[in-house]
């Protein structure tokens, strides 16, 4: 762990466990963990974030309701580093928007402790690893965009628990593999699903809200087949006739050894 990030973690520990030694509130300390996790800030957008302040509400990119941070928006700042788990302590956060940066490493599962999130946009970064399975905690999420990263693994069936989605569920231009979970058919009909340009395979489930998606939602996955794509799924091989179609050997043992032959 980098030394500067360790110092922020210790500050958070002392704030929650021991009497505060700094005037900055807990939300501000959680945001300083992000500043510590950033190793390149070419525009200097985080330069004024300071532990000497009493609140983070006037910091660039930060919006508050009352004294609680409700929005963190830092798009297109060319920030490099990783997303720290401490952002999950922002329990009043409604909008987290960090697109068009260069954040890498995995999405910390503890990020979804911020259960009040309505918008989560981490698109156009360099995030990797699989999706945490605890998306189900984001009961109020309306918009999710994780496109244009290096996320991999299978699509978690628990994505269907995002029943408040009304806008976009965008997972395009990643490295997801495996089949499309049939549970995604339980997503609200109004959701615009985008699974383009991954490594998904198999037949698209022909049920529920998946029937309302156009072909663009699934394009760029050569292993996908079925409606609404123009790629037909191969029929299951029928039993009988040939054990090895290329060689033409019959499966019927009597054909190989006719009755009465030696």
Protein Blocks (a to p, Z undefined) as FASTA:
>chain_A
ZZklmmmmmmmmmmmmmccfbfbdfklmmmmmmmmmpcbdfkommmmpcfkbmbfklggh
iacehjbcfbdcdehklpacdddfklmmmmmbfbdcfehiabehjddfklmmmmmbfbdc
fehiabecjddfklmmmmmbcbdcfehiabecjddfklmmmmmbcbbccfehiabecjdd
fklmmpcfklccdfehiabecjdddehjllmpcfklmgoilkbgcjfbfbdcdddddeeh
ilblmnopafblklmmgghiZZ
